[in-house]
Amino acid sequence: FAGVADYATATSARTGLYRSDDNGANWTQVSSGSLDFTSTGRIELDVSAADPNSVWLLAGGKNSNFQSIAKWNDNTSTMTALAGTGINLAASGRTAFGSQATYDLALAVDPTNASRLYIAGVRAFRSTDGGATFSAMGTEIHCDWQTIVVDPRNTRQLYAGTDGGIFMSTDAGASWISRNSGLVVSMFYPGISQHPTDPNIVLGGLQDNGTLMSNGTQWFNAVTGGDGGFGAINYASPGTIWSTCQWSSTSGPCIYRRVTV
């Protein structure tokens, strides 16, 4: 099975779920039932050994909002939309699915209990009744979820990959801890600035992890949040620094100045 989203076409009937019975040589689009995928921008799929004749779909719209969650039954060749009650469709907030579904979209089905589903966009949700209802999870950790993995040896243990790194839950998503210790994977954008007289002091913006400044140790101090961008240290007066971010809810694209001394 494959989920296809024809993102470039305004209203494409080619978007949806496809099946191959010959190891990928040929593909056939399956019935979408009552679901309309013509405005879909991205589809995530998952399966579960607990229900091997089903495929779950999580669809995000071309407008980057949550679109639908559904289940394909291969025995009956039917597509069923899941109610998904409780998924907060707001664009922002710690319990909101968010509006970045063409970038953040993750789906996982428990391999031993097909009634337990995990989905995520900017923020994440879990269901214990097969997708009828959901509740928010992981609100205490970094947003922008890219993947969710259920450990098949212990299905209460989950792993999440977000823009903030790797996180783990040992209680089926009720609480999460960081597993980022020792990882050096933060991505600095171009536009790093160095102090004119102290080579240990460096300012730089990180992808979705704000703007940081070093102080000569292995630790960096946070300057501003969001997606960090270009930074600058005033060469004539190094106590003045500038940082940028991609977006502020109050002002849009933003630039900040801070006087440290």
Secondary structure as the mmCIF struct_conf table of DSSP 4:
data_model
#
loop_
_struct_conf.conf_type_id
_struct_conf.id
_struct_conf.beg_label_comp_id
_struct_conf.beg_label_asym_id
_struct_conf.beg_label_seq_id
_struct_conf.end_label_comp_id
_struct_conf.end_label_asym_id
_struct_conf.end_label_seq_id
STRN STRN1 ALA A 2 VAL A 4
TURN_TY1_P TURN_TY1_P1 TYR A 7 ALA A 8
BEND BEND1 THR A 9 THR A 11
TURN_TY1_P TURN_TY1_P2 ALA A 13 ARG A 14
STRN STRN2 GLY A 16 ARG A 19
BEND BEND2 ASP A 21 ASP A 22
TURN_TY1_P TURN_TY1_P3 ASN A 23 GLY A 24
BEND BEND3 ALA A 25 ASN A 26
STRN STRN3 THR A 28 GLN A 29
HELX_LH_PP_P HELX_LH_PP_P1 VAL A 30 SER A 31
TURN_TY1_P TURN_TY1_P4 GLY A 33 SER A 34
TURN_TY1_P TURN_TY1_P5 THR A 38 SER A 39
STRN STRN4 THR A 40 ASP A 46
TURN_TY1_P TURN_TY1_P6 ALA A 49 ALA A 50
BEND BEND4 ASP A 51 ASP A 51
TURN_TY1_P TURN_TY1_P7 PRO A 52 ASN A 53
STRN STRN5 SER A 54 GLY A 61
TURN_TY1_P TURN_TY1_P8 LYS A 62 ASN A 63
BEND BEND5 SER A 64 ASN A 65
STRN STRN6 PHE A 66 ASN A 73
TURN_TY1_P TURN_TY1_P9 ASP A 74 SER A 77
STRN STRN7 THR A 78 ALA A 81
STRN STRN8 THR A 85 THR A 85
TURN_TY1_P TURN_TY1_P10 GLY A 86 GLY A 86
BEND BEND6 ALA A 91 GLY A 93
TURN_TY1_P TURN_TY1_P11 ARG A 94 THR A 95
BEND BEND7 SER A 99 SER A 99
TURN_TY1_P TURN_TY1_P12 ALA A 101 TYR A 103
STRN STRN9 ALA A 106 VAL A 109
BEND BEND8 PRO A 111 THR A 112
TURN_TY1_P TURN_TY1_P13 ALA A 114 SER A 115
STRN STRN10 LEU A 117 ALA A 120
BEND BEND9 GLY A 121 ARG A 123
STRN STRN11 ALA A 124 SER A 127
BEND BEND10 THR A 128 ASP A 129
TURN_TY1_P TURN_TY1_P14 GLY A 130 GLY A 131
BEND BEND11 ALA A 132 ALA A 132
STRN STRN12 THR A 133 THR A 133
STRN STRN13 SER A 135 MET A 137
TURN_TY1_P TURN_TY1_P15 THR A 139 GLU A 140
BEND BEND12 ILE A 141 ILE A 141
BEND BEND13 CYS A 143 CYS A 143
STRN STRN14 TRP A 145 VAL A 150
TURN_TY1_P TURN_TY1_P16 PRO A 152 ARG A 153
TURN_TY1_P TURN_TY1_P17 THR A 155 ARG A 156
STRN STRN15 LEU A 158 THR A 162
TURN_TY1_P TURN_TY1_P18 ASP A 163 GLY A 164
STRN STRN16 GLY A 165 SER A 169
BEND BEND14 THR A 170 ASP A 171
TURN_TY1_P TURN_TY1_P19 ALA A 172 GLY A 173
BEND BEND15 ALA A 174 SER A 175
STRN STRN17 ILE A 177 SER A 178
TURN_TY1_P TURN_TY1_P20 SER A 181 GLY A 182
STRN STRN18 PHE A 188 PHE A 188
HELX_LH_PP_P HELX_LH_PP_P2 TYR A 189 TYR A 189
BEND BEND16 PRO A 190 PRO A 190
STRN STRN19 SER A 193 GLN A 194
BEND BEND17 PRO A 196 THR A 197
TURN_TY1_P TURN_TY1_P21 PRO A 199 ASN A 200
STRN STRN20 VAL A 202 GLY A 205
STRN STRN21 LEU A 206 LEU A 206
TURN_TY1_P TURN_TY1_P22 GLN A 207 ASP A 208
BEND BEND18 ASN A 209 ASN A 209
STRN STRN22 THR A 211 SER A 214
BEND BEND19 GLY A 216 GLN A 218
STRN STRN23 PHE A 220 THR A 224
BEND BEND20 GLY A 226 ASP A 227
STRN STRN24 GLY A 228 ILE A 233
BEND BEND21 TYR A 235 SER A 237
TURN_TY1_P TURN_TY1_P23 PRO A 238 GLY A 239
STRN STRN25 THR A 240 SER A 248
TURN_TY1_P TURN_TY1_P24 SER A 249 SER A 251
STRN STRN26 GLY A 252 VAL A 259
#
